[in-house]
Amino acid sequence: MSQSLTQSVVVYGRMIKFSHSIFAMPFALAAAVLASRQVEVRPIQVLGIVICMVLARSCAMGFNRIVDRRFDALNPRTAIREIPSGQMSLGVAIGITAAAAILFVGASFLLNPLCGYLSPVALAVVCGYSYAKRFTSLVHLWLGVALGLAPIAVWIALKGTVEATPLWMAGAVATWVSGFDILYSLQDEEFDRSQGLHSIPARLGQVGALWVSGLLHVATASMLAVVGYSEQVGFPYWLGWAAITGVLAYEHYLVRPGDLSKIDKAFFDLNGYVSLVFLVAVWLG
């Protein structure tokens, strides 16, 4: 398949769901806001953080689509994705993914040397997720940890250290992402079993998976509360925390055993609100 560079980038952006960057990006920026209470944060640093976030996610999602292309082609839900449907060639996908990885490492060194040296480790974690489903039902937690690296990475970029606050934020992101990824993977419960793939729904069924997801989101709310207490934030933060807790509860109200019709609303819409509300709450609080 012959494509111009512009067409390839557009298709690649669609393939990796570029719009889903909204999930982790606000948490990274919130970490920058909290760090700015102790160190000066320059606009160029914020721009560098955004660029690194976009490149790391683009590389990880591209890698996922490449290594999962055989399963995507077999699954009716994912067969229309760009590689199995022929909208993007495998060679082009590999080329753009490799370019994103190289640019990410280079951009990380521009933030500071420590970020640069740790960037291959970050790539190993976020790309390694793509293989996790082949051997562990904890694949959802792996994805959560991968996205949870964002606040820690931002703290290192701006302060050169790791402290309690970014660790609590990372834990909140990890449990939040793991919880909603379990909900989303309910759609593939039978397919995963048929292909020998591992997931919480495939292992525990719908009821068990919903319980695990709910407990993870209780942990999310708890760790966000710890962040608020430890940073001594103002009242707006707690309004945001209450809103996030309510959104997570509503998400579990929408997705019930035997009724997965509202998964897209719970996954795409509500989780986008969670991250944006958190950023605004931190900023105001």
Residue frames relative to the residue before (quaternion, step in Angstrom):
aa qw qx qy qz dx dy dz
M 1.0000 0.0000 0.0000 0.0000 0.00 0.00 0.00
S 0.2318 -0.7845 0.5647 0.1095 3.56 -0.75 1.06
Q 0.0495 0.7949 -0.5997 0.0778 3.54 -0.82 1.03
S 0.4606 -0.6265 0.5372 0.3267 3.55 -1.16 0.56
L 0.6651 -0.5013 0.3599 0.4205 3.56 -1.25 0.36
T 0.6545 0.5180 -0.3191 0.4489 3.59 0.92 -0.89
Q 0.6551 0.5033 -0.3133 0.4684 3.56 0.92 -0.90
S 0.6490 0.5331 -0.3188 0.4393 3.56 0.96 -0.87
V 0.6615 0.5042 -0.3054 0.4636 3.56 0.95 -0.90
V 0.6388 0.5249 -0.3216 0.4615 3.59 1.00 -0.83
V 0.6751 0.4789 -0.2921 0.4791 3.57 0.88 -0.95
Y 0.6286 0.5362 -0.3274 0.4586 3.57 1.03 -0.81
G 0.6448 0.5235 -0.3146 0.4596 3.57 0.98 -0.86
R 0.6522 0.4908 -0.3084 0.4885 3.55 1.06 -0.74
M 0.6389 0.5517 -0.3175 0.4319 3.56 1.02 -0.85
I 0.7574 0.3708 -0.2017 0.4982 3.60 0.90 -0.88
K 0.4044 -0.7264 0.4673 0.3007 3.58 1.30 0.14
F 0.0743 -0.8538 0.5149 0.0204 3.56 0.75 1.11
S 0.6189 0.5729 -0.3430 0.4137 3.59 1.04 -0.76
H 0.6180 0.5690 -0.3481 0.4162 3.60 1.18 -0.46
S 0.3962 0.7048 -0.4833 0.3357 3.58 1.28 0.12
I 0.5317 0.6536 -0.3909 0.3706 3.56 1.26 -0.45
F 0.5702 0.6186 -0.3896 0.3746 3.61 1.15 -0.45
A 0.8131 0.2722 -0.1297 0.4980 3.61 0.68 -1.05
M 0.5667 0.6484 -0.3842 0.3329 3.59 1.04 -0.70
P 0.6747 0.4913 -0.3331 0.4387 3.66 0.76 -0.84
F 0.6281 0.5214 -0.3500 0.4594 3.60 1.05 -0.62
A 0.6228 0.5245 -0.3384 0.4717 3.58 1.06 -0.71
L 0.6804 0.4751 -0.2911 0.4760 3.57 0.92 -0.88
A 0.6103 0.5403 -0.3529 0.4594 3.60 1.09 -0.65
A 0.6209 0.5270 -0.3390 0.4710 3.58 1.05 -0.71
A 0.6332 0.5229 -0.3286 0.4666 3.58 1.06 -0.74
V 0.6229 0.5381 -0.3337 0.4595 3.58 1.03 -0.79
L 0.6885 0.4694 -0.2877 0.4721 3.59 0.87 -0.92
A 0.6424 0.5192 -0.3262 0.4598 3.59 1.00 -0.76
S 0.6244 0.5714 -0.3386 0.4110 3.59 1.09 -0.69
R 0.5427 0.5997 -0.4112 0.4204 3.59 1.23 -0.16
Q 0.7588 0.3578 -0.1807 0.5134 3.57 1.24 -0.48
V 0.7895 0.1396 -0.0793 0.5924 3.60 1.12 -0.55
E 0.5447 -0.5879 0.4753 0.3630 3.55 -1.24 0.41
V 0.1330 -0.7747 0.6157 0.0550 3.55 -0.90 0.98
R 0.2346 -0.7970 0.5468 0.1036 3.55 -0.57 1.20
P 0.6265 -0.5578 0.3859 0.3840 3.61 -1.10 0.63
I 0.6321 0.5405 -0.3411 0.4381 3.60 1.00 -0.75
Q 0.6263 0.5257 -0.3377 0.4662 3.58 1.13 -0.62
V 0.6329 0.5221 -0.3259 0.4697 3.56 1.01 -0.81
L 0.6383 0.5176 -0.3203 0.4713 3.57 0.99 -0.86
G 0.6497 0.5201 -0.3145 0.4565 3.59 0.96 -0.83
I 0.6316 0.5296 -0.3236 0.4646 3.57 1.03 -0.80
V 0.6557 0.5088 -0.3092 0.4643 3.58 0.91 -0.93
I 0.6551 0.5130 -0.3122 0.4585 3.60 0.91 -0.91
C 0.6667 0.4979 -0.3035 0.4642 3.59 0.91 -0.91
M 0.6316 0.5315 -0.3329 0.4558 3.59 0.98 -0.80
V 0.6766 0.4937 -0.2931 0.4610 3.57 0.86 -0.98
L 0.6817 0.4922 -0.2959 0.4532 3.59 0.89 -0.90
A 0.6586 0.5064 -0.3188 0.4563 3.60 0.92 -0.85
R 0.6754 0.4809 -0.2996 0.4721 3.56 0.92 -0.87
S 0.6355 0.5335 -0.3311 0.4493 3.59 0.98 -0.81
C 0.6523 0.5059 -0.3049 0.4751 3.55 1.01 -0.84
A 0.6824 0.5009 -0.2947 0.4434 3.59 0.84 -0.98
M 0.6946 0.4616 -0.2832 0.4736 3.59 0.88 -0.92
G 0.6235 0.5255 -0.3428 0.4665 3.58 1.02 -0.72
F 0.6419 0.5215 -0.3115 0.4679 3.57 0.97 -0.89
N 0.6378 0.5382 -0.3170 0.4506 3.56 1.00 -0.86
R 0.6792 0.4839 -0.2940 0.4670 3.57 0.89 -0.91
I 0.6371 0.5320 -0.3283 0.4508 3.58 1.07 -0.71
V 0.7566 0.4007 -0.2346 0.4604 3.60 0.68 -1.05
D 0.7052 0.4353 -0.2624 0.4943 3.61 1.19 -0.45
R 0.3519 0.7862 -0.4703 0.1918 3.61 1.22 0.04
R 0.6382 0.5262 -0.3440 0.4444 3.62 1.01 -0.69
F 0.6776 0.4671 -0.2928 0.4867 3.58 0.93 -0.86
D 0.6194 0.5462 -0.3454 0.4457 3.59 1.02 -0.77
A 0.6559 0.5187 -0.3138 0.4497 3.58 1.00 -0.79
L 0.6935 0.4805 -0.2728 0.4624 3.60 1.10 -0.67
N 0.6708 0.4946 -0.2864 0.4726 3.57 1.17 -0.61
P 0.4473 -0.7110 0.4646 0.2804 3.64 -0.58 1.06
R 0.6407 0.5418 -0.3333 0.4300 3.59 1.04 -0.67
T 0.7961 0.3114 -0.1405 0.4994 3.59 1.04 -0.75
A 0.4275 0.7346 -0.4481 0.2773 3.59 1.26 -0.06
I 0.6534 0.5178 -0.3154 0.4533 3.59 1.19 -0.47
R 0.4225 0.6995 -0.4808 0.3178 3.61 1.22 0.04
E 0.7210 -0.5429 0.2462 0.3534 3.50 -1.19 0.73
I 0.7011 0.4530 -0.2969 0.4637 3.62 0.86 -0.79
P 0.7153 0.4317 -0.3001 0.4604 3.67 0.66 -0.90
S 0.6913 0.4666 -0.2888 0.4701 3.61 1.09 -0.59
G 0.5292 -0.6733 0.3848 0.3444 3.59 1.28 -0.07
Q 0.4339 0.7025 -0.4651 0.3193 3.60 1.22 0.20
M 0.7716 0.1263 -0.0839 0.6178 3.58 1.24 -0.49
S 0.4133 -0.7068 0.5155 0.2528 3.56 -0.91 0.91
L 0.6136 -0.5618 0.4108 0.3730 3.54 -1.20 0.57
G 0.6447 0.5468 -0.3210 0.4271 3.59 0.96 -0.84
V 0.6582 0.4949 -0.3039 0.4791 3.57 0.96 -0.88
A 0.6434 0.5233 -0.3238 0.4553 3.59 0.96 -0.86
I 0.6560 0.5002 -0.3110 0.4720 3.58 0.95 -0.85
G 0.6552 0.5321 -0.3133 0.4353 3.58 0.95 -0.88
I 0.6942 0.4588 -0.2817 0.4777 3.59 0.84 -0.94
T 0.6340 0.5285 -0.3316 0.4570 3.59 1.01 -0.78
A 0.6575 0.4975 -0.3075 0.4751 3.59 0.95 -0.84
A 0.6327 0.5251 -0.3301 0.4637 3.59 1.01 -0.78
A 0.6397 0.5205 -0.3269 0.4615 3.59 0.99 -0.82
A 0.6462 0.5213 -0.3210 0.4558 3.60 1.00 -0.80
I 0.6721 0.4944 -0.2979 0.4638 3.58 0.89 -0.92
L 0.6683 0.4947 -0.2998 0.4677 3.58 0.93 -0.89
F 0.6138 0.5540 -0.3449 0.4443 3.59 1.07 -0.72
V 0.6571 0.4979 -0.3110 0.4728 3.58 0.90 -0.91
G 0.6662 0.5062 -0.3045 0.4552 3.58 0.92 -0.88
A 0.6671 0.4947 -0.2981 0.4705 3.58 0.95 -0.89
S 0.6162 0.5542 -0.3424 0.4426 3.59 1.08 -0.70
F 0.6451 0.5091 -0.3200 0.4715 3.60 1.00 -0.79
L 0.6313 0.5335 -0.3430 0.4463 3.58 1.08 -0.62
L 0.6004 0.5443 -0.3662 0.4574 3.60 1.15 -0.53
N 0.6759 -0.3746 0.2196 0.5955 3.55 0.96 -0.96
P 0.6777 -0.5287 0.3112 0.4054 3.62 -1.12 0.54
L 0.6327 0.5418 -0.3478 0.4303 3.61 0.95 -0.83
C 0.6335 0.5190 -0.3283 0.4707 3.59 0.98 -0.84
G 0.6483 0.5331 -0.3165 0.4420 3.56 0.97 -0.84
Y 0.6892 0.4801 -0.2860 0.4612 3.56 0.88 -0.93
L 0.7001 0.4567 -0.2651 0.4806 3.58 1.11 -0.66
S 0.4924 0.7043 -0.4184 0.2939 3.60 1.20 -0.37
P 0.6468 0.4936 -0.3645 0.4528 3.69 0.88 -0.62
V 0.6030 0.5463 -0.3547 0.4605 3.58 1.11 -0.64
A 0.6431 0.5206 -0.3156 0.4645 3.56 0.97 -0.89
L 0.6564 0.5043 -0.3112 0.4669 3.58 0.95 -0.85
A 0.6283 0.5396 -0.3381 0.4470 3.59 1.01 -0.77
V 0.6645 0.4975 -0.3045 0.4671 3.57 1.00 -0.82
V 0.7324 0.4412 -0.2639 0.4464 3.59 0.72 -1.03
C 0.6863 0.4436 -0.2912 0.4974 3.60 1.09 -0.60
G 0.5955 0.5898 -0.3580 0.4115 3.58 1.11 -0.64
Y 0.5148 0.6506 -0.4034 0.3859 3.56 1.19 -0.51
S 0.6276 0.5834 -0.3425 0.3854 3.59 0.98 -0.81
Y 0.7111 0.4267 -0.2591 0.4951 3.61 1.16 -0.49
A 0.4959 0.7121 -0.4105 0.2803 3.58 1.23 -0.45
K 0.6395 0.5605 -0.3309 0.4092 3.58 0.99 -0.80
R 0.6072 0.5773 -0.3466 0.4219 3.55 1.22 -0.36
F 0.8323 0.1987 -0.0918 0.5093 3.62 1.15 -0.42
T 0.8112 0.1916 -0.1292 0.5371 3.66 1.13 -0.14
S 0.4562 -0.6728 0.5184 0.2654 3.54 -1.12 0.76
L 0.5851 0.5750 -0.3648 0.4403 3.58 1.29 -0.15
V 0.2422 0.8062 -0.5019 0.1988 3.57 1.26 0.40
H 0.6337 0.5456 -0.3316 0.4367 3.59 1.02 -0.78
L 0.6555 0.4967 -0.3110 0.4763 3.57 1.01 -0.80
W 0.5918 0.5593 -0.3596 0.4557 3.58 1.10 -0.68
L 0.6507 0.4985 -0.3111 0.4810 3.58 0.95 -0.89
G 0.6474 0.5299 -0.3192 0.4452 3.57 0.96 -0.85
V 0.6529 0.5008 -0.3095 0.4765 3.57 0.95 -0.88
A 0.6229 0.5546 -0.3429 0.4322 3.59 0.99 -0.83
L 0.7108 0.4138 -0.2589 0.5064 3.60 0.88 -0.88
G 0.6199 0.5682 -0.3350 0.4251 3.57 1.16 -0.61
L 0.5212 0.6314 -0.4148 0.3971 3.57 1.24 -0.22
A 0.5239 0.6904 -0.3983 0.3004 3.59 1.15 -0.59
P 0.7070 0.4364 -0.3037 0.4663 3.68 0.67 -0.90
I 0.6278 0.5301 -0.3396 0.4578 3.59 1.05 -0.74
A 0.6613 0.5152 -0.3055 0.4516 3.56 0.93 -0.93
V 0.6409 0.5179 -0.3236 0.4651 3.58 1.00 -0.81
W 0.6431 0.5257 -0.3233 0.4534 3.59 0.94 -0.85
I 0.6515 0.5014 -0.3087 0.4783 3.55 0.99 -0.87
A 0.6503 0.5324 -0.3183 0.4386 3.58 0.97 -0.88
L 0.7675 0.3885 -0.1947 0.4713 3.58 0.94 -0.88
K 0.8076 0.2559 -0.1193 0.5178 3.59 1.02 -0.75
G 0.3955 -0.7412 0.4612 0.2855 3.57 1.20 -0.37
T 0.7011 0.3901 -0.2563 0.5390 3.59 1.29 0.27
V 0.2974 -0.6911 0.6114 0.2454 3.55 -1.38 0.06
E 0.0449 -0.8102 0.5836 -0.0297 3.57 -0.74 1.11
A 0.7457 -0.4292 0.2674 0.4337 3.56 -1.30 0.11
T 0.6443 0.5688 -0.3395 0.3821 3.59 0.85 -0.93
P 0.7079 0.4268 -0.2998 0.4762 3.65 0.72 -0.87
L 0.6041 0.5487 -0.3660 0.4474 3.60 1.12 -0.51
W 0.6485 0.4922 -0.3149 0.4878 3.58 1.00 -0.78
M 0.6369 0.5154 -0.3235 0.4733 3.57 1.03 -0.77
A 0.6369 0.5268 -0.3219 0.4617 3.56 1.00 -0.83
G 0.6447 0.5173 -0.3154 0.4661 3.56 1.01 -0.81
A 0.6402 0.5220 -0.3211 0.4631 3.57 1.02 -0.82
V 0.6593 0.4958 -0.3060 0.4754 3.58 0.94 -0.89
A 0.6586 0.5326 -0.3128 0.4297 3.59 0.91 -0.94
T 0.7095 0.4387 -0.2729 0.4792 3.59 0.86 -0.89
W 0.6130 0.5462 -0.3427 0.4566 3.58 1.09 -0.70
V 0.6954 0.4633 -0.2735 0.4763 3.58 0.80 -1.02
S 0.6366 0.5257 -0.3337 0.4551 3.60 0.93 -0.86
G 0.6654 0.5251 -0.3020 0.4362 3.55 0.94 -0.90
F 0.7372 0.3937 -0.2669 0.4799 3.59 0.78 -0.88
D 0.5833 0.5554 -0.3874 0.4485 3.61 1.16 -0.39
I 0.5952 0.5438 -0.3567 0.4719 3.60 1.11 -0.63
L 0.6442 0.5174 -0.3215 0.4625 3.58 0.94 -0.87
Y 0.6795 0.4983 -0.2946 0.4508 3.56 0.89 -0.94
S 0.6934 0.4911 -0.2848 0.4438 3.58 0.99 -0.81
L 0.4214 0.6895 -0.4731 0.3510 3.59 1.26 0.00
Q 0.6054 0.5855 -0.3459 0.4135 3.57 1.14 -0.65
D 0.7608 0.3740 -0.1819 0.4982 3.58 1.14 -0.65
E 0.2486 0.8167 -0.4954 0.1604 3.58 1.25 0.31
E 0.7318 0.4200 -0.2464 0.4769 3.59 0.71 -1.04
F 0.6314 0.5309 -0.3392 0.4521 3.58 0.99 -0.77
D 0.6456 0.5234 -0.3257 0.4507 3.59 0.90 -0.89
R 0.6530 0.5058 -0.3215 0.4630 3.58 0.93 -0.83
S 0.6761 0.5165 -0.2986 0.4323 3.56 0.91 -0.91
Q 0.7408 0.3944 -0.2105 0.5014 3.58 1.14 -0.64
G 0.4994 -0.6701 0.4184 0.3558 3.58 1.27 0.04
L 0.4354 0.6796 -0.4709 0.3560 3.58 1.17 0.56
H 0.3846 -0.7469 0.5081 0.1900 3.55 -1.14 0.67
S 0.1933 0.7360 -0.6363 0.1270 3.54 -1.15 0.79
I 0.6375 -0.5179 0.3942 0.4123 3.57 -1.23 0.30
P 0.6614 0.4850 -0.3373 0.4621 3.66 0.84 -0.78
A 0.6510 0.5115 -0.3245 0.4574 3.61 0.96 -0.79
R 0.7055 0.4625 -0.2584 0.4707 3.57 1.08 -0.71
L 0.8209 0.2728 -0.1025 0.4911 3.59 0.85 -1.01
G 0.4683 -0.6562 0.4641 0.3670 3.59 1.20 -0.35
Q 0.7376 -0.4436 0.2780 0.4265 3.56 -1.30 0.16
V 0.6856 0.4930 -0.3047 0.4404 3.58 0.75 -0.98
G 0.6800 0.4889 -0.2914 0.4622 3.57 0.85 -0.94
A 0.6503 0.5201 -0.3122 0.4573 3.56 1.00 -0.86
L 0.6515 0.5128 -0.3194 0.4589 3.58 0.97 -0.80
W 0.6303 0.5225 -0.3341 0.4671 3.60 1.04 -0.70
V 0.6591 0.5005 -0.3105 0.4677 3.58 0.91 -0.89
S 0.6461 0.5190 -0.3162 0.4617 3.57 0.95 -0.89
G 0.6588 0.5184 -0.3074 0.4503 3.58 0.94 -0.87
L 0.6596 0.5017 -0.3068 0.4681 3.57 0.95 -0.85
L 0.6249 0.5324 -0.3364 0.4614 3.58 1.03 -0.73
H 0.6934 0.4668 -0.2863 0.4682 3.57 0.96 -0.79
V 0.5531 0.5449 -0.3962 0.4901 3.59 1.20 -0.35
A 0.6433 0.5101 -0.3138 0.4771 3.58 1.00 -0.81
T 0.5990 0.5641 -0.3540 0.4447 3.60 1.06 -0.72
A 0.6865 0.4795 -0.2822 0.4682 3.57 0.77 -1.05
S 0.6460 0.5307 -0.3228 0.4437 3.58 0.99 -0.83
M 0.7012 0.4638 -0.2812 0.4628 3.59 0.87 -0.91
L 0.6117 0.5202 -0.3584 0.4762 3.59 1.09 -0.56
A 0.6092 0.5313 -0.3481 0.4747 3.58 1.13 -0.60
V 0.6308 0.5248 -0.3324 0.4649 3.59 1.00 -0.78
V 0.6139 0.5417 -0.3454 0.4588 3.59 1.01 -0.78
G 0.6690 0.5131 -0.2973 0.4482 3.57 0.92 -0.93
Y 0.6772 0.4864 -0.2923 0.4683 3.57 0.92 -0.90
S 0.6973 0.4882 -0.2879 0.4387 3.58 0.85 -0.93
E 0.7272 0.4058 -0.2369 0.5003 3.58 1.09 -0.67
Q 0.3227 -0.7827 0.4771 0.2358 3.60 1.35 -0.05
V 0.1615 0.8150 -0.5314 0.1651 3.54 0.83 1.06
G 0.5912 -0.6117 0.4159 0.3213 3.52 -1.32 0.34
F 0.7804 -0.3853 0.2535 0.4222 3.52 -1.41 0.09
P 0.6127 0.5602 -0.3818 0.4061 3.69 0.89 -0.68
Y 0.5948 0.5646 -0.3736 0.4335 3.59 1.07 -0.65
W 0.6989 0.4782 -0.2815 0.4513 3.57 0.90 -0.91
L 0.5720 0.5411 -0.3831 0.4829 3.57 1.17 -0.44
G 0.6582 0.5012 -0.2991 0.4755 3.56 0.99 -0.86
W 0.6291 0.5339 -0.3294 0.4589 3.57 1.01 -0.81
A 0.6536 0.5045 -0.3137 0.4688 3.58 0.96 -0.83
A 0.6417 0.5201 -0.3196 0.4644 3.58 1.01 -0.82
I 0.6518 0.5123 -0.3140 0.4627 3.59 0.95 -0.88
T 0.6437 0.5190 -0.3161 0.4652 3.57 0.95 -0.88
G 0.6588 0.5071 -0.3019 0.4665 3.56 1.00 -0.81
V 0.6381 0.5235 -0.3228 0.4634 3.58 1.01 -0.80
L 0.6547 0.5058 -0.3143 0.4656 3.58 0.93 -0.86
A 0.6401 0.5130 -0.3235 0.4716 3.58 1.00 -0.80
Y 0.6570 0.5082 -0.3085 0.4636 3.58 0.97 -0.85
E 0.5852 0.5786 -0.3563 0.4425 3.57 1.11 -0.72
H 0.7081 0.4382 -0.2580 0.4899 3.58 0.96 -0.86
Y 0.5691 0.5571 -0.3818 0.4691 3.57 1.21 -0.32
L 0.6763 0.5154 -0.2900 0.4391 3.58 1.04 -0.80
V 0.7623 0.3203 -0.1700 0.5361 3.58 0.99 -0.84
R 0.0584 0.8122 -0.5695 0.1123 3.53 -0.45 1.26
P 0.6416 -0.5075 0.3833 0.4288 3.60 -1.19 0.37
G 0.8170 0.2259 -0.1883 0.4960 3.56 -0.84 1.00
D 0.7587 0.2602 -0.1748 0.5711 3.60 1.26 -0.14
L 0.0398 0.8179 -0.5668 0.0902 3.54 -0.14 1.35
S 0.3412 0.7974 -0.4523 0.2078 3.57 1.28 0.22
K 0.7556 0.3784 -0.2099 0.4918 3.60 1.13 -0.53
I 0.2810 0.7875 -0.5068 0.2101 3.58 1.19 0.46
D 0.6426 0.5344 -0.3407 0.4306 3.59 0.91 -0.85
K 0.6498 0.5021 -0.3211 0.4718 3.59 0.96 -0.82
A 0.6672 0.4997 -0.3019 0.4627 3.58 0.93 -0.90
F 0.7132 0.4710 -0.2640 0.4470 3.57 0.91 -0.93
F 0.7847 0.3679 -0.1920 0.4604 3.57 0.61 -1.13
D 0.7535 0.4173 -0.2351 0.4503 3.59 0.65 -1.08
L 0.7510 0.4368 -0.2491 0.4279 3.57 0.54 -1.17
N 0.6815 0.4846 -0.3123 0.4508 3.60 0.91 -0.78
G 0.5752 0.5539 -0.3766 0.4696 3.57 1.18 -0.44
Y 0.6357 0.5236 -0.3214 0.4674 3.57 1.05 -0.76
V 0.6109 0.5779 -0.3557 0.4078 3.60 0.97 -0.84
S 0.7262 0.4401 -0.2632 0.4580 3.58 0.72 -1.04
L 0.6633 0.5033 -0.3162 0.4546 3.59 0.95 -0.80
V 0.6405 0.5153 -0.3228 0.4690 3.58 0.97 -0.84
F 0.6383 0.5287 -0.3368 0.4468 3.59 0.97 -0.78
L 0.6471 0.5162 -0.3242 0.4579 3.60 0.91 -0.86
V 0.6732 0.4874 -0.2982 0.4694 3.59 0.87 -0.95
A 0.6518 0.5257 -0.3211 0.4423 3.58 0.97 -0.88
V 0.6496 0.5033 -0.3158 0.4743 3.58 1.00 -0.82
W 0.6525 0.5335 -0.3128 0.4379 3.54 0.93 -0.95
L 0.7296 0.4225 -0.2363 0.4830 3.58 0.87 -0.97
G 0.7061 0.4931 -0.2651 0.4337 3.55 1.07 -0.76
